[in-house]
Amino acid sequence: MKPIASIAALGLLVAACSASNNAPLPPQPAQLSMAASAWVFQYSNSMPASQAAAGSGWSFTFPNTSGPSGGVHYLVTQSPNLASKSTLTMSGVISVAPGTVWGSNDPSDITPDHCRTYFQQAGDDLSGTGPYEFYRWFSHTAITLTDGSFNVTIPFDPPQWGSVLGKDGNAAGSGWTNARANAQWIGITCGGSYFAGHGAYVKSGSTTFQMNSFSLQ
């Protein structure tokens, strides 16, 4: 699937717009939180510190700011241990105003824009090299940012996820199981049709993304 196979440059982009992850790490929570305050944007300079509470979850409005750190890139919360989890399910509503025109932050990307699920192992140096190639994982399943509701379930099967360089979990060996057991962040990333987390924004119009449920089984 081209969007994941083409994210080879993601490690370089993230490394360029974020400091290394060397701070002491908090313990993994027992379960995911849907509180708006528990979810934070990363590498998304045009977004607020957190989302607005909405229904049983939270929502945000895509900005009209482009550039390397504009738009929505990553939106995450602290992750529980994923070693015993078999599926991730998310559901919500995307409200797109008529006539909205999308943009992709990466000039080599194209619309339509998408969001997909993501998790990251603790201690990542964001280089995407050596063992760190298998610290960040992106689901092959993606949500196209069009008007309407979504409800998707993604199994934690190695072929269903791609690493920062586009290899699936079967190629990672112990890297796949280590990332699940030692996950620090989990959430969504947004981008165009090729790059999973390089950012999505609207050139004109308006789009609100509401997450009603994000759960693990």
Salt bridges, closest charged atoms under 4 A:
ASP106 OD2 - HIS198 ND1 2.63
ASP124 OD2 - ARG136 NE 2.96
GLU133 OE2 - LYS167 NZ 3.09
